[in-house]
Amino acid sequence: MAARKIVCVAGPTACGKTTLGILLAKRYNGEVVSADSMQIYKGMTISTAAPTEEEMDGVPHHMVAVAEPWERWSAARYAEMAVPIIDGILRRGKLPVLVGGTGLWMDAVIQGHGFAAGQAGGEIRNRLQKQLEAEGIAPLLEELRQADPEAAERLHPADEKRILRALEVYLETGKTITAHNRETKNLPPRYDAVWIGLQFADRADMKALIDRRVDKMVEAGLLEEVRGLLARGLPRDATALQAIGCKEFLAVLDGAATEAEAIAEVKLRSRQYAKRQLTWLRRNPAIHWIFWEKDRDFARALQISTEILSATGVS
């Protein structure tokens, strides 16, 4: 059976994915499914730039504010919840529009290969984490080299997260993560995705837009939102509080930074994050890129997107 078509709107932070996704959903009788690793959390509309009811403009949105801020989500958990939603949209004869900047999560939905076993917070992960804290990464990397030399060679010694993950998979399943990846590499994707990417032609324009967005977030009450999360009893090491904006404004509440210092740090971190997002997405040859000039022209982007979708059989 042929894979079913969905549309993916991807790009770095502040590039206009939400707006274009809504415009496409309205034009094609679609529904938006967010693929943002922070927009899943409740009570974080400002810090995650989640769409408001007004911005949604009547278009159904899914996977926004579905998790409590103290929960920890993975790409596998996201896919487990998002896939039935996408399948439901398709069954209703509508077009799923997957919108987001978390490339790993989008790939998890589209490829549908499943993830190797192992879970954050599990017994083996906790043991490996304690060993890392006590002995450093070198003994763990050597242990991985004995079990999975290909993975050990591929991973940088500073990439502690993936080294732990590779060891965890082997210890839990007896199968290396290299073997798992090899088995799943050539499987057909779950969906036939038409990718549309947004980015600025000039990086300086992207930086300027990110800076303006951060200023608007602060004006909208970013500090108060972070204060509210703490008031709910959220532990400071919660994943949600690692979101760009939250972490920096925690320092303001602690008296460790001024608001001006926090704003400057949020702008810097946001620009660095946008660069990492672009690095990830540029590896995907299927993306049809639309380049913004100094300002974002959504009418033009919608026209180009419509031409792309028509050429790929979306009507």
Secondary structure, 3 states (H helix, E strand, C coil): CCCEEEEEEECCCCCCHHHHHHHHHHHCCEEEEECCCCCCECCCCCCCCCCCHHHHCCCCEECCCCECCCCCCCHHHHHHHHHHHHHHHHHCCCEEEEEECCHHHHHHHHHCCCCCCCCCCCHHHHHHHHHHHHHCHHHHHHHHHHHCHHHHHHCCCCCHHHHHHHHHHHHHHCCCHHHHHHHHHCCCCCEEEEEEEEEECCHHHHHHHHHHHHHHHHHHCHHHHHHHHHHCCCCCCCHHHHCCCHHHHHHHHCCCCCHHHHHHHHHHHHHHHHHHHHHHHCCCCCEEEEEECCCCCHHHHHHHHHHHHHHCCCC
